Amino acid sequence: MQMGVTAKARSALAMTGRLLNEAVSFVVFCVLDLVDFLLCFLFKAVDLWIEADFRPCYCSSTREAITSSGKILVSEQGGESKIVSLTSSKLRLEDISDTLYSRPSLVSEVSKLTLNELKRFKLEDPVLHSRRGNGNGNGNGNSRCSTFTVNTTIVEMLQGKIGRHQPQQIPRWSDCDCKYCTSWISSSCSPHNNTSAKATLFVNSHCPTTDEAGDDVVFIHGFISSSLFWSETVFPNLSSAAKSSYRLFAVDLLGFGRSPKPSESMYTLREHLEMIERSVLEAHNVKSFHIVAHSLGCILALALAVKHPHSVKSLTLLAPPFYPVPKGEAQATQYVMRKVAPRRVWPPMAFGASLACWYEHISRVICLLICKNHRIWEFIAKLVTRNRVRTFLLEGFFSHTHNAAWHTLHNIICGTAGKIGSYLDAVRENPKCKVTIFHGRKDEVIPVECSYEVQKRIPRAKVRVIDNKDHITIVVGRQKAFARELEDIWNSTKQN
């Protein structure tokens, strides 16, 4: 009896907490909607004052924001999002996420929900329902086909538009201009030609001194991180046998770490993959390799495994962000955005993700305050901790631009919502690729259920849930154990 009362009390307390969280979140995010709206005008004014020009944002003009990058939107808003990339040799389409320009305010969402409920109520009226059933099929149904046509005249006009496009100032006034953050500009690729075929990623590599090296390993970091996540943890803790047997390549993804951060890039999946292929697979003649990826990097790892099915020997995924889209969900990208960033003030991780994902201008303010002034924050961290903090995590967190983080977040995590399932199915049909998944039980960024959902799509995948570890400590703090686990995975593929 007493236990039943206690359970009811806990349930009531939990429900009260949820309602309080909902109420506070509604107020807070309504205020943030207004703040982001006002910041839009503020940034335009400052950009115009400092740079004599401003880059259009997604809250003001979808077409203008996309085409300002030198690429042309060819589908209407509400349809399938495609942009055209024109080069001297070909015309190609790229996928962008509609979450870049379609992020309704909380008030508008509530209004839309209420309107939909009213419509549903009306449609359930038996008289109206019978009338709907008597349609004559004259094109007034729900089916709609979105098409576009590109003729030679339009192509010439678009090529002229791109030809007149001038790259934005590098770096922008709100980005850091220190030697570390701009090291890619002084490299072999010119800052005025940073999208040329010669532009490559920064690769942190370790190669055996002998010619006895066997397979190669490609490490892909997560969101707002860098290759230091691997080179400072896993690399030093591998055994001598592994160091003499494998070539290790940890990349700084496009827009992060010491890699190029072109302001005109849309940071699409294709761009990220092509840069990895050009900087690692082609540059180092990589033929057979293993992939180790963390968080957002898992999406790129899966895409690489699908594109190179006969080359990838194993996939080791850490906290893969896989959110299965329910059947009947019309907007997969919007669904995933709400799962990743639910617009709640609690827990703190959800609040931080919501700020980064929903608010273009507020997230730019965060980058302005933190990334541009990272040297000050690093000094404060060392001062407060008496120099006991390893700064490689801070360096990876700070070394990006708002443009790179904003587009990568939306175009990779949200924009691939409808593709990851097919990637997993393709990996499932490739039994030669060994799949292992690690997840921290206390991970508040990516829930552990995501890893189990991956296992449902790839039944042979082995899931290892590590107790008392979160999104970062799944590696940092247990790097010796993780290095041994990686070696076991790589060695097991030799026996098959």
RACORLIN-V431575 format. One record per residue. N is the residue number from 0. PHI is phi as a letter, one per 20 degrees, with the letter a starting at -180 (none if undefined). PSI is psi as a letter, one per 40 degrees, with the letter a starting at -180 (NA if undefined). NEAR is the number of other ideal C-beta (glycine too) atoms within 12 Angstrom. Layout:
n=N phi=PHI psi=PSI near=NEAR
n=N phi=PHI psi=PSI near=NEAR
//
This chain:
n=0 phi=none psi=d near=7
n=1 phi=f psi=d near=8
n=2 phi=f psi=d near=9
n=3 phi=f psi=d near=10
n=4 phi=f psi=d near=11
n=5 phi=f psi=d near=12
n=6 phi=f psi=d near=13
n=7 phi=f psi=d near=14
n=8 phi=f psi=d near=14
n=9 phi=f psi=d near=14
n=10 phi=f psi=d near=14
n=11 phi=f psi=d near=14
n=12 phi=f psi=d near=14
n=13 phi=f psi=d near=14
n=14 phi=f psi=d near=14
n=15 phi=f psi=d near=14
n=16 phi=f psi=d near=18
n=17 phi=f psi=d near=16
n=18 phi=f psi=d near=14
n=19 phi=f psi=d near=17
n=20 phi=f psi=d near=23
n=21 phi=f psi=d near=21
n=22 phi=f psi=d near=17
n=23 phi=f psi=d near=19
n=24 phi=f psi=d near=26
n=25 phi=f psi=d near=22
n=26 phi=f psi=d near=18
n=27 phi=f psi=d near=26
n=28 phi=f psi=d near=36
n=29 phi=f psi=d near=21
n=30 phi=f psi=d near=20
n=31 phi=f psi=d near=32
n=32 phi=g psi=d near=31
n=33 phi=f psi=d near=19
n=34 phi=f psi=d near=23
n=35 phi=f psi=d near=32
n=36 phi=f psi=d near=24
n=37 phi=f psi=d near=19
n=38 phi=f psi=d near=28
n=39 phi=g psi=d near=29
n=40 phi=f psi=d near=18
n=41 phi=f psi=d near=22
n=42 phi=f psi=d near=33
n=43 phi=f psi=d near=25
n=44 phi=f psi=d near=14
n=45 phi=f psi=d near=23
n=46 phi=g psi=d near=27
n=47 phi=f psi=d near=16
n=48 phi=f psi=d near=13
n=49 phi=e psi=d near=18
n=50 phi=d psi=e near=23
n=51 phi=m psi=e near=12
n=52 phi=a psi=i near=20
n=53 phi=c psi=i near=27
n=54 phi=e psi=h near=39
n=55 phi=g psi=i near=26
n=56 phi=d psi=i near=33
n=57 phi=f psi=e near=37
n=58 phi=e psi=e near=29
n=59 phi=d psi=d near=22
n=60 phi=b psi=h near=19
n=61 phi=g psi=d near=27
n=62 phi=f psi=d near=21
n=63 phi=f psi=d near=20
n=64 phi=f psi=d near=29
n=65 phi=f psi=d near=35
n=66 phi=f psi=e near=28
n=67 phi=f psi=e near=32
n=68 phi=e psi=e near=37
n=69 phi=n psi=e near=31
n=70 phi=d psi=i near=37
n=71 phi=d psi=h near=34
n=72 phi=f psi=h near=34
n=73 phi=d psi=e near=30
n=74 phi=c psi=i near=27
n=75 phi=f psi=i near=17
n=76 phi=f psi=h near=21
n=77 phi=o psi=d near=15
n=78 phi=e psi=a near=18
n=79 phi=f psi=h near=26
n=80 phi=e psi=h near=39
n=81 phi=c psi=i near=29
n=82 phi=c psi=i near=39
n=83 phi=d psi=h near=32
n=84 phi=d psi=h near=33
n=85 phi=d psi=h near=29
n=86 phi=c psi=a near=19
n=87 phi=f psi=e near=12
n=88 phi=d psi=d near=9
n=89 phi=b psi=i near=11
n=90 phi=d psi=h near=24
n=91 phi=c psi=i near=20
n=92 phi=d psi=i near=22
n=93 phi=c psi=i near=34
n=94 phi=e psi=h near=33
n=95 phi=c psi=i near=43
n=96 phi=e psi=h near=42
n=97 phi=f psi=e near=36
n=98 phi=f psi=e near=36
n=99 phi=f psi=d near=40
n=100 phi=c psi=e near=35
n=101 phi=c psi=g near=26
n=102 phi=c psi=g near=40
n=103 phi=f psi=i near=23
n=104 phi=f psi=i near=24
n=105 phi=f psi=d near=29
n=106 phi=f psi=d near=19
n=107 phi=f psi=d near=16
n=108 phi=f psi=d near=22
n=109 phi=f psi=d near=19
n=110 phi=f psi=d near=14
n=111 phi=f psi=d near=16
n=112 phi=f psi=d near=15
n=113 phi=f psi=d near=14
n=114 phi=f psi=d near=14
n=115 phi=f psi=d near=14
n=116 phi=f psi=d near=14
n=117 phi=f psi=d near=14
n=118 phi=f psi=d near=14
n=119 phi=f psi=d near=14
n=120 phi=f psi=d near=13
n=121 phi=f psi=d near=16
n=122 phi=f psi=d near=17
n=123 phi=e psi=e near=14
n=124 phi=f psi=h near=14
n=125 phi=f psi=d near=11
n=126 phi=f psi=d near=12
n=127 phi=f psi=d near=15
n=128 phi=f psi=d near=15
n=129 phi=f psi=d near=12
n=130 phi=f psi=d near=13
n=131 phi=f psi=d near=17
n=132 phi=f psi=e near=13
n=133 phi=d psi=f near=11
n=134 phi=f psi=i near=14
n=135 phi=e psi=e near=10
n=136 phi=m psi=f near=10
n=137 phi=e psi=f near=6
n=138 phi=n psi=e near=10
n=139 phi=d psi=e near=11
n=140 phi=e psi=a near=12
n=141 phi=e psi=e near=10
n=142 phi=f psi=h near=9
n=143 phi=b psi=h near=13
n=144 phi=d psi=h near=11
n=145 phi=d psi=h near=15
n=146 phi=c psi=i near=12
n=147 phi=b psi=i near=19
n=148 phi=c psi=h near=11
n=149 phi=c psi=h near=21
n=150 phi=d psi=i near=11
n=151 phi=f psi=d near=11
n=152 phi=f psi=d near=11
n=153 phi=f psi=d near=18
n=154 phi=g psi=d near=21
n=155 phi=f psi=d near=15
n=156 phi=f psi=d near=18
n=157 phi=f psi=d near=27
n=158 phi=f psi=d near=24
n=159 phi=f psi=d near=15
n=160 phi=f psi=d near=20
n=161 phi=f psi=d near=27
n=162 phi=f psi=d near=14
n=163 phi=e psi=e near=13
n=164 phi=f psi=h near=22
n=165 phi=d psi=h near=18
n=166 phi=g psi=i near=28
n=167 phi=f psi=i near=31
n=168 phi=g psi=h near=23
n=169 phi=c psi=h near=31
n=170 phi=f psi=i near=35
n=171 phi=f psi=i near=33
n=172 phi=f psi=d near=27
n=173 phi=e psi=e near=33
n=174 phi=d psi=i near=34
n=175 phi=f psi=i near=32
n=176 phi=d psi=f near=24
n=177 phi=f psi=i near=21
n=178 phi=f psi=d near=14
n=179 phi=f psi=d near=27
n=180 phi=f psi=d near=37
n=181 phi=d psi=e near=23
n=182 phi=f psi=d near=23
n=183 phi=f psi=d near=35
n=184 phi=f psi=d near=29
n=185 phi=e psi=e near=17
n=186 phi=e psi=a near=21
n=187 phi=f psi=d near=17
n=188 phi=e psi=h near=27
n=189 phi=f psi=i near=18
n=190 phi=f psi=d near=26
n=191 phi=e psi=e near=17
n=192 phi=c psi=f near=18
n=193 phi=f psi=e near=32
n=194 phi=d psi=e near=32
n=195 phi=f psi=i near=18
n=196 phi=f psi=e near=18
n=197 phi=e psi=e near=16
n=198 phi=f psi=h near=29
n=199 phi=c psi=i near=30
n=200 phi=f psi=i near=44
n=201 phi=f psi=h near=38
n=202 phi=c psi=h near=36
n=203 phi=e psi=h near=32
n=204 phi=c psi=i near=29
n=205 phi=c psi=h near=27
n=206 phi=c psi=i near=24
n=207 phi=f psi=i near=21
n=208 phi=f psi=e near=11
n=209 phi=e psi=i near=11
n=210 phi=e psi=e near=10
n=211 phi=e psi=e near=14
n=212 phi=f psi=h near=27
n=213 phi=e psi=b near=25
n=214 phi=f psi=i near=29
n=215 phi=d psi=i near=35
n=216 phi=c psi=h near=44
n=217 phi=d psi=h near=46
n=218 phi=d psi=h near=48
n=219 phi=c psi=h near=51
n=220 phi=e psi=i near=51
n=221 phi=e psi=a near=44
n=222 phi=f psi=i near=44
n=223 phi=l psi=f near=43
n=224 phi=c psi=a near=44
n=225 phi=b psi=a near=42
n=226 phi=f psi=e near=41
n=227 phi=f psi=d near=34
n=228 phi=g psi=d near=45
n=229 phi=d psi=d near=45
n=230 phi=f psi=d near=32
n=231 phi=e psi=e near=26
n=232 phi=c psi=c near=36
n=233 phi=f psi=d near=40
n=234 phi=g psi=d near=32
n=235 phi=f psi=e near=21
n=236 phi=d psi=e near=26
n=237 phi=f psi=i near=33
n=238 phi=f psi=i near=20
n=239 phi=f psi=d near=14
n=240 phi=f psi=d near=17
n=241 phi=f psi=d near=30
n=242 phi=f psi=d near=26
n=243 phi=e psi=e near=19
n=244 phi=d psi=d near=26
n=245 phi=c psi=i near=40
n=246 phi=e psi=h near=37
n=247 phi=d psi=h near=40
n=248 phi=c psi=h near=37
n=249 phi=d psi=h near=43
n=250 phi=e psi=i near=49
n=251 phi=e psi=h near=44
n=252 phi=f psi=i near=51
n=253 phi=g psi=h near=46
n=254 phi=n psi=e near=47
n=255 phi=c psi=i near=45
n=256 phi=l psi=b near=39
n=257 phi=e psi=e near=35
n=258 phi=e psi=i near=45
n=259 phi=g psi=i near=46
n=260 phi=c psi=g near=47
n=261 phi=f psi=h near=35
n=262 phi=f psi=d near=36
n=263 phi=e psi=e near=34
n=264 phi=f psi=i near=36
n=265 phi=e psi=e near=42
n=266 phi=l psi=f near=45
n=267 phi=e psi=i near=37
n=268 phi=g psi=d near=39
n=269 phi=f psi=d near=29
n=270 phi=f psi=d near=39
n=271 phi=f psi=d near=44
n=272 phi=f psi=d near=36
n=273 phi=f psi=d near=29
n=274 phi=f psi=d near=42
n=275 phi=f psi=d near=42
n=276 phi=f psi=d near=28
n=277 phi=f psi=d near=27
n=278 phi=e psi=d near=37
n=279 phi=d psi=c near=40
n=280 phi=f psi=d near=30
n=281 phi=e psi=d near=18
n=282 phi=f psi=d near=24
n=283 phi=d psi=e near=26
n=284 phi=l psi=f near=15
n=285 phi=e psi=h near=33
n=286 phi=d psi=d near=18
n=287 phi=c psi=h near=27
n=288 phi=b psi=i near=38
n=289 phi=d psi=i near=42
n=290 phi=c psi=h near=51
n=291 phi=c psi=h near=48
n=292 phi=c psi=i near=44
n=293 phi=c psi=h near=45
n=294 phi=l psi=b near=42
n=295 phi=g psi=d near=44
n=296 phi=f psi=d near=44
n=297 phi=f psi=d near=44
n=298 phi=f psi=d near=47
n=299 phi=f psi=d near=50
n=300 phi=f psi=d near=50
n=301 phi=f psi=d near=45
n=302 phi=f psi=d near=38
n=303 phi=f psi=d near=38
n=304 phi=f psi=d near=40
n=305 phi=f psi=d near=31
n=306 phi=f psi=d near=25
n=307 phi=c psi=g near=31
n=308 phi=f psi=d near=22
n=309 phi=e psi=e near=14
n=310 phi=d psi=d near=27
n=311 phi=e psi=h near=37
n=312 phi=e psi=d near=37
n=313 phi=b psi=i near=41
n=314 phi=d psi=h near=50
n=315 phi=d psi=h near=48
n=316 phi=d psi=h near=49
n=317 phi=d psi=h near=52
n=318 phi=l psi=g near=43
n=319 phi=f psi=h near=51
n=320 phi=e psi=g near=44
n=321 phi=d psi=h near=41
n=322 phi=d psi=g near=33
n=323 phi=g psi=h near=25
n=324 phi=e psi=h near=26
n=325 phi=f psi=i near=15
n=326 phi=f psi=h near=9
n=327 phi=n psi=e near=8
n=328 phi=f psi=h near=17
n=329 phi=f psi=d near=17
n=330 phi=d psi=g near=26
n=331 phi=f psi=d near=32
n=332 phi=f psi=d near=37
n=333 phi=f psi=d near=33
n=334 phi=f psi=d near=25
n=335 phi=f psi=d near=39
n=336 phi=f psi=d near=35
n=337 phi=f psi=d near=28
n=338 phi=f psi=d near=33
n=339 phi=f psi=d near=38
n=340 phi=c psi=g near=34
n=341 phi=f psi=e near=27
n=342 phi=l psi=g near=36
n=343 phi=c psi=i near=31
n=344 phi=f psi=e near=26
n=345 phi=c psi=h near=21
n=346 phi=f psi=i near=20
n=347 phi=g psi=d near=13
n=348 phi=f psi=d near=24
n=349 phi=f psi=d near=28
n=350 phi=f psi=d near=26
n=351 phi=f psi=d near=28
n=352 phi=f psi=d near=34
n=353 phi=f psi=d near=33
n=354 phi=f psi=d near=32
n=355 phi=f psi=d near=35
n=356 phi=e psi=d near=36
n=357 phi=e psi=d near=42
n=358 phi=c psi=h near=39
n=359 phi=f psi=d near=38
n=360 phi=e psi=d near=35
n=361 phi=f psi=d near=36
n=362 phi=f psi=d near=40
n=363 phi=f psi=d near=37
n=364 phi=f psi=d near=26
n=365 phi=f psi=d near=27
n=366 phi=f psi=d near=38
n=367 phi=f psi=d near=26
n=368 phi=f psi=d near=18
n=369 phi=e psi=d near=30
n=370 phi=f psi=d near=40
n=371 phi=f psi=d near=27
n=372 phi=d psi=f near=21
n=373 phi=f psi=d near=29
n=374 phi=f psi=d near=23
n=375 phi=f psi=d near=18
n=376 phi=f psi=d near=22
n=377 phi=f psi=d near=29
n=378 phi=f psi=d near=16
n=379 phi=f psi=d near=17
n=380 phi=f psi=d near=23
n=381 phi=f psi=d near=17
n=382 phi=f psi=d near=13
n=383 phi=f psi=d near=12
n=384 phi=e psi=e near=14
n=385 phi=l psi=f near=8
n=386 phi=m psi=f near=13
n=387 phi=e psi=e near=10
n=388 phi=e psi=h near=19
n=389 phi=f psi=h near=22
n=390 phi=e psi=e near=25
n=391 phi=f psi=d near=30
n=392 phi=f psi=d near=28
n=393 phi=f psi=d near=30
n=394 phi=f psi=d near=34
n=395 phi=f psi=d near=40
n=396 phi=f psi=d near=29
n=397 phi=e psi=d near=35
n=398 phi=e psi=g near=45
n=399 phi=b psi=i near=45
n=400 phi=d psi=i near=43
n=401 phi=f psi=d near=38
n=402 phi=f psi=d near=40
n=403 phi=f psi=d near=42
n=404 phi=f psi=d near=38
n=405 phi=f psi=d near=43
n=406 phi=f psi=d near=46
n=407 phi=f psi=d near=45
n=408 phi=g psi=d near=43
n=409 phi=f psi=d near=42
n=410 phi=f psi=d near=44
n=411 phi=e psi=d near=48
n=412 phi=f psi=d near=46
n=413 phi=e psi=d near=46
n=414 phi=f psi=d near=43
n=415 phi=e psi=e near=41
n=416 phi=g psi=d near=37
n=417 phi=e psi=e near=26
n=418 phi=d psi=d near=30
n=419 phi=g psi=d near=40
n=420 phi=g psi=d near=28
n=421 phi=f psi=d near=19
n=422 phi=f psi=d near=37
n=423 phi=f psi=d near=38
n=424 phi=f psi=d near=19
n=425 phi=f psi=d near=26
n=426 phi=f psi=d near=40
n=427 phi=f psi=d near=26
n=428 phi=e psi=e near=18
n=429 phi=d psi=g near=26
n=430 phi=f psi=e near=17
n=431 phi=f psi=e near=20
n=432 phi=e psi=h near=37
n=433 phi=f psi=h near=31
n=434 phi=c psi=h near=41
n=435 phi=c psi=h near=36
n=436 phi=c psi=h near=43
n=437 phi=d psi=i near=39
n=438 phi=b psi=h near=42
n=439 phi=e psi=h near=33
n=440 phi=f psi=d near=24
n=441 phi=e psi=f near=22
n=442 phi=f psi=h near=33
n=443 phi=d psi=e near=24
n=444 phi=e psi=d near=36
n=445 phi=d psi=h near=43
n=446 phi=f psi=i near=28
n=447 phi=f psi=d near=32
n=448 phi=g psi=d near=22
n=449 phi=f psi=d near=36
n=450 phi=f psi=d near=37
n=451 phi=f psi=d near=24
n=452 phi=f psi=d near=28
n=453 phi=f psi=d near=41
n=454 phi=f psi=d near=28
n=455 phi=f psi=d near=20
n=456 phi=e psi=d near=27
n=457 phi=c psi=g near=34
n=458 phi=g psi=d near=17
n=459 phi=f psi=e near=24
n=460 phi=f psi=h near=33
n=461 phi=e psi=h near=25
n=462 phi=d psi=h near=28
n=463 phi=d psi=h near=30
n=464 phi=e psi=h near=25
n=465 phi=e psi=h near=28
n=466 phi=f psi=i near=15
n=467 phi=m psi=f near=13
n=468 phi=c psi=i near=27
n=469 phi=d psi=a near=28
n=470 phi=f psi=d near=36
n=471 phi=d psi=d near=35
n=472 phi=f psi=e near=27
n=473 phi=f psi=d near=40
n=474 phi=c psi=d near=43
n=475 phi=f psi=h near=29
n=476 phi=o psi=d near=19
n=477 phi=c psi=f near=26
n=478 phi=f psi=d near=27
n=479 phi=f psi=d near=18
n=480 phi=f psi=d near=22
n=481 phi=f psi=d near=35
n=482 phi=f psi=d near=31
n=483 phi=f psi=d near=19
n=484 phi=f psi=d near=30
n=485 phi=f psi=d near=39
n=486 phi=f psi=d near=31
n=487 phi=f psi=d near=23
n=488 phi=f psi=d near=35
n=489 phi=f psi=d near=37
n=490 phi=f psi=d near=24
n=491 phi=f psi=d near=19
n=492 phi=f psi=d near=29
n=493 phi=f psi=d near=18
n=494 phi=e psi=e near=10
n=495 phi=e psi=NA near=14
//
